[in-house]
């Protein structure tokens, strides 16, 4: 065999070794881990084919009270980007998870660390001193912005920024994904406004008086976006179950104010909610507050429609049940 023939035969062998290696590096997807499923969905929308996403929560938990289980540490240890809602929503478990992960780039200040709440126009930000006697308060503001399509679109800016930091080669794609996501959320916003017209009309006829009360103030962004007002919360202190005395007082006050709906997340105690209904005669609307990949509301649009339709059904027929 000539020298040239040897070289020619050797080239395919080298390429067979090199090409798989290049492919694995060049086409590896950005691994994104988020706390809530809604943020994982946003990352997939913005990142498209360049990302693979995983949420730590299933969507049926109370995001305030979650344990830092070993699985969370395993997932974050291997992540390129970790995105939290922020505003202290995950303060009870994520600091420990991040520390235990041993992953430098996803620590606060690292290229892969993301707090979606940083780009949101925050509601209910406290300006007074806070202590634990006040309950589970959030000095930086209400963290449940993800129930508002427009606020979620704002939060997506932080996700796009994190993806760009760790994967600058696809910056243009991430910008396009972010722009498309904003358009999608604007369209959804208009759809939900239309669905809620019967409830908004009743509120307007009542002179703008609130027709609903919340168990916990986690629907603030949803209500604010759609021009609805809240009578307040059944809880006396955030995160603290209401006493029998509190239930009696707030039930009487809500009934006197002609409140029509008590709105609550599906992870709050049914006995407490049922007792409030018995005392007040006010209909309950119990809904998920996050996408539930293994539940009935697997998409963000479906969740928004479900909340809107449930409210309208309750206020027009008073037939919604837990």
C-alpha positions in Angstrom: 0.0 0.0 0.0 1.4 3.4 -1.0 1.8 6.2 1.5 -1.0 8.2 0.0 -3.4 5.2 0.2 -2.5 4.8 3.9 -3.3 8.4 4.5 -6.5 8.2 2.6 -7.7 5.2 4.5 -6.7 6.8 7.8 -8.8 10.0 7.3 -12.3 8.3 7.6 -11.0 6.5 10.8 -10.1 9.9 12.4 -13.3 11.5 11.3 -15.3 8.6 12.8 -13.7 9.4 16.1 -13.9 13.2 15.9 -17.4 13.8 14.5 -19.3 12.1 17.3 -17.2 14.1 19.8 -17.9 17.3 18.0 -21.6 16.5 17.7 -22.0 15.8 21.4 -20.3 19.2 22.2 -21.8 21.3 19.5 -25.4 20.1 19.8 -25.7 19.4 23.5 -28.8 21.0 24.9 -28.8 23.5 27.8 -30.1 21.8 30.9 -32.6 24.1 32.6 -34.0 23.3 36.1 -36.7 25.4 37.5 -38.6 25.4 40.8 -42.2 25.6 39.5 -43.5 23.9 36.3 -44.6 27.3 34.8 -41.0 28.5 34.6 -39.9 25.2 33.0 -42.6 25.8 30.4 -41.4 29.4 29.8 -37.8 28.2 29.4 -38.9 25.6 26.8 -40.9 28.3 24.9 -38.0 30.7 24.9 -35.2 28.2 24.4 -36.9 25.9 21.9 -34.8 23.1 20.6 -31.7 24.4 22.4 -32.9 23.5 25.8 -34.2 20.6 27.9 -36.2 21.6 31.0 -37.1 20.0 34.3 -39.2 21.4 37.2 -38.6 20.4 40.7 -42.2 20.8 41.8 -45.2 18.9 40.3 -47.5 21.9 40.4 -49.8 20.6 43.2 -47.7 21.7 46.1 -47.8 24.8 48.2 -44.6 26.4 46.9 -44.0 28.1 50.3 -43.6 24.9 52.1 -41.4 22.4 50.2 -38.6 20.2 51.6 -35.1 20.2 50.1 -35.1 16.5 49.0 -32.0 14.7 47.6 -33.6 14.6 44.1 -33.5 18.4 44.0 -29.8 18.4 44.7 -29.1 15.7 42.1 -31.0 17.7 39.4 -29.4 21.0 40.1 -25.9 19.5 40.3 -26.1 18.7 36.7 -27.9 21.9 35.5 -26.6 24.6 33.3 -29.3 27.0 34.4 -31.4 27.1 37.5 -34.3 29.5 37.6 -36.5 30.3 40.6 -39.5 32.6 40.9 -37.7 34.5 43.6 -39.2 37.2 45.9 -38.6 34.7 48.7 -41.1 32.1 47.4 -38.5 29.3 47.6 -36.5 30.7 50.5 -37.4 27.7 52.7 -35.6 25.2 50.5 -33.6 26.5 47.5 -30.6 28.0 49.3 -29.9 24.6 50.8 -30.4 22.8 47.5 -28.1 25.2 45.6 -25.4 24.9 48.3 -25.5 21.1 48.3 -25.4 20.9 44.5 -21.8 21.9 44.4 -22.5 23.5 41.0 -20.7 26.8 40.9 -22.4 28.3 37.9 -25.9 28.1 39.3 -25.1 29.8 42.6 -26.4 33.4 43.1 -24.3 35.6 40.9 -23.3 32.7 38.6 -23.9 32.7 34.9 -26.6 30.0 35.2 -28.5 31.5 38.1 -31.9 33.1 37.3 -34.6 34.8 39.4 -37.6 35.4 37.1 -39.1 37.8 39.6 -36.4 40.4 39.1 -38.0 41.6 35.9 -41.5 41.8 37.2 -43.4 44.9 38.4 -43.9 43.6 41.9 -47.1 44.0 43.8 -47.6 44.4 47.6 -43.9 45.3 48.3 -43.6 46.1 52.0 -42.0 49.3 53.2 -42.2 48.6 56.9 -40.1 46.4 59.2 -41.0 42.7 59.1 -40.8 40.0 61.8 -42.0 36.4 62.1 -45.0 37.4 64.2 -46.5 38.7 61.0 -46.7 35.3 59.4 -45.1 34.2 56.2 -44.7 37.7 54.7 -42.6 38.6 51.7 -40.8 41.9 52.2 -39.8 42.1 48.5 -43.4 41.7 47.4 -45.9 39.1 46.4 -44.1 36.2 44.6 -47.1 34.8 42.8 -46.6 36.8 39.6 -46.7 33.7 37.4 -50.5 33.7 37.5 -50.4 36.8 35.3 -49.5 36.3 31.6 -48.0 39.8 31.3 -46.0 39.4 34.5 -44.8 36.0 33.3 -43.7 37.5 30.0 -41.7 40.0 32.1 -40.1 37.2 34.1 -39.2 35.4 30.9 -36.6 38.2 30.2 -34.5 36.8 33.1 -34.7 33.3 31.6 -33.6 34.5 28.2 -30.8 36.4 29.8 -29.5 33.3 31.6 -29.8 31.2 28.5 -27.8 33.8 26.6 -25.1 33.9 29.3 -24.5 30.1 29.2 -25.1 29.6 25.5 -24.1 32.9 23.7 -23.9 31.1 20.4 -27.7 31.0 20.2 -28.4 34.5 21.5 -30.4 35.5 18.4 -32.6 32.5 18.8 -33.3 33.3 22.5 -34.2 36.8 21.6 -36.6 35.6 19.0 -38.1 33.1 21.4 -38.6 35.8 24.0 -40.3 38.1 21.5 -42.6 35.3 20.4 -43.5 34.4 24.0 -44.5 38.0 24.7 -46.8 37.9 21.7 -48.3 34.6 22.9 -48.9 36.0 26.4 -50.5 39.2 25.0 -52.9 37.1 23.0 -53.8 34.9 26.0 -54.3 38.0 28.1 -56.9 39.3 25.6 -58.6 35.9 25.6 -59.0 35.8 29.4 -60.2 39.4 29.5 -63.0 38.4 27.2 -63.8 35.3 29.3 -64.0 37.3 32.5 -66.4 40.0 31.1 -69.4 38.7 33.0 -67.6 38.9 36.3 -66.1 42.3 35.5 -69.5 43.6 34.5 -71.0 42.5 37.8 -68.2 44.2 39.7 -68.8 47.4 37.7 -72.5 47.3 38.4 -71.7 46.9 42.1 -69.7 50.2 41.9 -66.3 48.4 41.8 -66.9 46.7 45.1 -65.0 43.4 45.4 -67.0 40.3 44.6 -64.4 37.8 45.8 -62.2 37.0 48.8 -59.0 34.9 48.7 -57.9 32.3 51.1 -54.3 33.5 50.7 -53.1 36.5 48.6 -51.7 34.5 45.7 -54.1 35.7 43.1 -53.1 39.3 43.3 -51.4 39.5 39.9 -54.2 37.6 38.2 -56.9 39.9 39.7 -54.8 43.0 39.0 -54.2 42.1 35.4 -57.9 41.6 34.7 -59.3 44.5 36.7 -60.8 42.6 39.5 -60.6 43.5 43.2 -60.3 41.4 46.3 -62.0 41.8 49.7 -58.8 40.5 51.3 -57.8 37.1 52.6 -59.5 34.5 54.8 -56.1 34.1 56.5 -55.4 36.7 59.2 -51.7 36.2 58.8 -50.1 34.8 55.6 -49.2 31.2 55.9 -51.0 30.8 59.2 -54.2 28.7 59.3 -57.1 31.0 60.4 -58.5 30.3 63.9 -62.2 29.6 64.5 -62.6 33.1 65.7 -61.0 34.5 62.6 -63.2 32.4 60.3 -66.3 33.6 62.1 -65.3 37.3 61.8 -64.1 37.3 58.2 -67.1 35.2 57.1 -69.5 37.7 58.7 -67.6 40.6 57.2 -67.5 39.1 53.7 -71.2 38.2 53.8 -72.1 41.7 54.9 -70.1 43.1 52.0 -72.0 40.9 49.5 -68.9 39.0 48.5 -69.9 36.2 46.1 -66.8 34.0 45.7 -64.1 32.6 48.0 -61.1 31.8 45.8 -58.4 29.3 47.0 -55.6 27.2 45.7 -56.3 23.4 45.7 -53.7 22.6 48.3 -55.4 24.4 51.2 -57.4 22.5 53.8 -60.9 21.6 52.6 -62.3 21.5 56.1 -61.3 25.1 56.7 -62.7 26.2 53.3 -66.0 24.3 53.9 -66.4 25.9 57.3 -66.0 29.3 55.7 -68.7 28.4 53.2 -71.0 27.2 56.0 -70.5 30.4 58.0 -70.7 32.8 55.0 -72.9 31.1 52.4 -70.3 32.2 49.9 -69.4 29.9 47.0 -66.0 28.3 46.8 -63.8 28.3 43.8 -60.8 26.0 44.3 -58.3 25.9 41.5 -54.7 24.9 40.8 -52.2 27.8 40.8 -49.5 26.2 38.6 -49.3 24.0 35.5 -49.7 20.4 36.5 -47.9 18.2 34.0 -49.5 15.1 35.5 -52.9 16.7 36.2 -55.8 18.1 34.3 -54.2 21.4 33.4 -51.0 20.7 31.6 -50.7 24.0 29.7 -50.6 27.5 30.9 -53.4 28.6 28.7 -55.6 25.8 30.0 -54.9 26.8 33.6 -55.8 30.4 32.9 -59.0 29.5 31.1 -60.0 27.1 34.0 -59.5 29.8 36.6 -61.5 32.4 34.6 -64.3 30.0 33.7 -64.6 28.8 37.3 -65.0 32.3 38.6 -67.6 33.2 36.0 -69.5 30.0 36.6 -69.5 30.6 40.4 -70.7 34.2 40.2 -73.4 33.5 37.6 -74.8 30.2 38.7 -73.4 29.8 42.3 -72.9 26.1 41.5 -69.1 25.6 41.7 -68.1 22.9 44.2 -64.8 21.6 45.5 
